[in-house]
Amino acid sequence: MNYLVTGGAGFIGSHVCERLIKNGHKVVCLDNFDDLYPKSIKIENVNVLKENPRFQLITGDVCDIDNNIDLLESKKIETVIHIAGRSGTQKANKNPLDFINSNIKATVSILESMKEAEIKKIVYLSTSSVYGHSSKAPFEEHTILENPDSVHTASKQSAEKFLEMYNQIHDINTIILRVFSVFGPNQPPESGIYQFVKANLTNQSIALYGEGNIGRDYTYISDIVDGVILSCDYLNKNIIKKCEIFNLGSGQSDTIVDILTEIEKITGKKTNTFAKPTPNKNTAPGFANIDKASKILKYNPQVPLSVGLKNTIEWIKSKENL
Ligand SMILES: NC(=O)c1ccc[n+]([C@@H]2O[C@H](COP(=O)([O-])OP(=O)(O)OC[C@H]3O[C@@H](n4cnc5c(N)ncnc54)[C@H](O)[C@@H]3O)[C@@H](O)[C@H]2O)c1
């Protein structure tokens, strides 16, 4: 099949592109190389694919509707996997318009392009942040979402609403995946687990927010990619009259202290931490109820935290020459 993957050079997108190519599909990867972290890292993420004739990397912004329509039509795209977006509560509160562009305008632009080009299938990577900080864990898809308490949550909830609207009005078959925290190779250097591993390996001190005892749901990247691919398979076999929403997570709660303990077990070294107050109240505890994805998509995360962390540590060691 022919896929368009937006944000395909980023952390999750690059793995999705790789799996689609491995499964024999054609992939157009559209990425604008935003400034959240260096372009060179994203180019490196898709480097392994660049010689493959079924893979094409296009530099461009999803907000450019004419370019999208041209790509959708000329590349005969059948399914869009919309991953381009931004996350980060503090960054979003500081630069709300960037987040409105990346999360809302980009989503409406791809939907409008699909409407024009008559492309009827989309998988969208949303986030567990739509549940806000006051929903009761484990989070379930049918929960009525709280009013957003940050720009990030507001932008992701709005994107979901537009997807639901285009599904209802323009018959675009839509799957929304509410993804919980993901880790693994290609994760951005600024992300939490990367920073903790690097601090551990280089004997640097690192801030531990609160007491490090807020439980969250961490999933290894290959399990999330499984969920995305299973969603595409489902979309290709079913007419989706009402937009389907699935949680993708591990279904388990782990704290930063649990993660540090695992890292230390693997490296055999202690991590030097110092306490800092939690910077935002949106650092919500919570984990996914994955029953719906398990039942309908046959999603079944396979990689235990210890194995995922071992792979991640090996990758960070090679990246940082440690
Ligand atoms: N990584 C996680 O733990 C996690 C968890 C839940 C949800 N998500 C969501 O999944 C998506 C991808 O996350 P990621 O970790 O891979 O982030 P990432 O920053 O590594 O990847 C996002 C990619 O999208 C591109 N992009 C952004 N705006 C664009 C635009 N307008 N046009 C074209 N390309 C654009 C960026 O250049 C980047 O390569 C984000 O929307 C994020 O909110 C991520």
PDBQT file of the ligand as one rigid body, heavy atoms in Angstrom, charges set to zero:
ROOT
HETATM    1  N1  LIG A 401       7.182  10.545  22.286  1.00  0.00    +0.000 N 
HETATM    2  C1  LIG A 401       6.192  10.373  23.156  1.00  0.00    +0.000 C 
HETATM    3  O1  LIG A 401       6.395   9.901  24.302  1.00  0.00    +0.000 OA
HETATM    4  C2  LIG A 401       4.775  10.738  22.763  1.00  0.00    +0.000 A 
HETATM    5  C3  LIG A 401       3.733  10.364  23.619  1.00  0.00    +0.000 A 
HETATM    6  C4  LIG A 401       2.426  10.703  23.264  1.00  0.00    +0.000 A 
HETATM    7  C5  LIG A 401       2.166  11.383  22.093  1.00  0.00    +0.000 A 
HETATM    8  N2  LIG A 401       3.205  11.740  21.284  1.00  0.00    +0.000 N 
HETATM    9  C6  LIG A 401       2.877  12.505  20.088  1.00  0.00    +0.000 C 
HETATM   10  O2  LIG A 401       3.367  11.849  18.929  1.00  0.00    +0.000 OA
HETATM   11  C7  LIG A 401       3.822  12.811  17.979  1.00  0.00    +0.000 C 
HETATM   12  C8  LIG A 401       5.253  12.484  17.587  1.00  0.00    +0.000 C 
HETATM   13  O3  LIG A 401       6.063  12.478  18.743  1.00  0.00    +0.000 OA
HETATM   14  P1  LIG A 401       7.626  12.232  18.656  1.00  0.00    +0.000 P 
HETATM   15  O4  LIG A 401       8.068  11.874  20.028  1.00  0.00    +0.000 OA
HETATM   16  O5  LIG A 401       7.951  11.337  17.522  1.00  0.00    +0.000 OA
HETATM   17  O6  LIG A 401       8.121  13.727  18.372  1.00  0.00    +0.000 OA
HETATM   18  P2  LIG A 401       9.262  14.252  17.381  1.00  0.00    +0.000 P 
HETATM   19  O7  LIG A 401       9.417  15.698  17.682  1.00  0.00    +0.000 OA
HETATM   20  O8  LIG A 401      10.468  13.384  17.464  1.00  0.00    +0.000 OA
HETATM   21  O9  LIG A 401       8.597  14.059  15.952  1.00  0.00    +0.000 OA
HETATM   22  C9  LIG A 401       7.661  14.955  15.424  1.00  0.00    +0.000 C 
HETATM   23  C10 LIG A 401       8.092  15.251  13.995  1.00  0.00    +0.000 C 
HETATM   24  O10 LIG A 401       7.089  16.064  13.386  1.00  0.00    +0.000 OA
HETATM   25  C11 LIG A 401       7.740  17.058  12.597  1.00  0.00    +0.000 C 
HETATM   26  N3  LIG A 401       6.785  18.155  12.440  1.00  0.00    +0.000 N 
HETATM   27  C12 LIG A 401       6.254  18.948  13.408  1.00  0.00    +0.000 A 
HETATM   28  N4  LIG A 401       5.396  19.837  12.877  1.00  0.00    +0.000 NA
HETATM   29  C13 LIG A 401       5.373  19.600  11.532  1.00  0.00    +0.000 A 
HETATM   30  C14 LIG A 401       4.685  20.184  10.424  1.00  0.00    +0.000 A 
HETATM   31  N5  LIG A 401       3.857  21.217  10.605  1.00  0.00    +0.000 N 
HETATM   32  N6  LIG A 401       4.918  19.683   9.200  1.00  0.00    +0.000 NA
HETATM   33  C15 LIG A 401       5.770  18.645   8.999  1.00  0.00    +0.000 A 
HETATM   34  N7  LIG A 401       6.441  18.048  10.014  1.00  0.00    +0.000 NA
HETATM   35  C16 LIG A 401       6.251  18.517  11.258  1.00  0.00    +0.000 A 
HETATM   36  C17 LIG A 401       8.998  17.408  13.392  1.00  0.00    +0.000 C 
HETATM   37  O11 LIG A 401      10.011  17.990  12.596  1.00  0.00    +0.000 OA
HETATM   38  C18 LIG A 401       9.401  16.043  13.935  1.00  0.00    +0.000 C 
HETATM   39  O12 LIG A 401      10.315  15.383  13.073  1.00  0.00    +0.000 OA
HETATM   40  C19 LIG A 401       3.688  14.192  18.635  1.00  0.00    +0.000 C 
HETATM   41  O13 LIG A 401       2.516  14.797  18.176  1.00  0.00    +0.000 OA
HETATM   42  C20 LIG A 401       3.569  13.871  20.108  1.00  0.00    +0.000 C 
HETATM   43  O14 LIG A 401       2.779  14.831  20.782  1.00  0.00    +0.000 OA
HETATM   44  C21 LIG A 401       4.500  11.425  21.590  1.00  0.00    +0.000 A 
ENDROOT
TORSDOF 0
